[in-house]
Amino acid sequence: MADVVIRPMIQADLPRVVDWLVQTPLGQRYLFQADHIRHSLETGLQQTDTLLVADTDRAGGQACGLIWCLPKGAFGRSAYVRLIAVREDHTGHGIGAALLQQAEQVLVASSPDLFLLVSDFNTAAQRFYQRMGYQQLGAIPGYVLADVTELIYWKRLQPST
């Protein structure tokens, strides 16, 4: 998508991002609460987390996508994608891919790998991550929700030494 701009998230993005994030299918399934999400994102902004948003002309130049990565969130060694989401009416336009690629470019200097979890029921996300070069390494049954298995995905960002 030619009009996608990826930039660091700022405090002013919070109200809009929280509003649409709790309405996403993932937010609904995992019972995202606006106050909790807002507080978590505020904490992430204050720490060294990588928080990027996507703006598009179609979204009026306002954040319609988000990726949140923890620099050493996987095993205290590798980066971890805590959350990636695109506003429901903006999916299918390359916003998620642009967010993930930009996060990888930011994180490659400090992390050899990038890990993430994806729900077993979210087959579209699984296909997306595979297209983006991620491999499924394993599964954790009932990790977040009792009836959901979280699949572990991984991508090497730096050559092996």
Buried (B, 14 or more C-beta within 10 A) or exposed (E): BEEBEBEEBEEEBBEBBBEBBBEBEBBEBBEBEBEEBBEBBEEBBEEEBBBBBBBBEBBEEBBBBBBBBBBEBBEEEBBBBBBBBBBEEBBEBBBBBBBBBBBBEBBBEBBBBBBBBBBBBBEEBBEBBEEBBBEEEEEEEEEEEEEBBBBBBBBBBEEEE
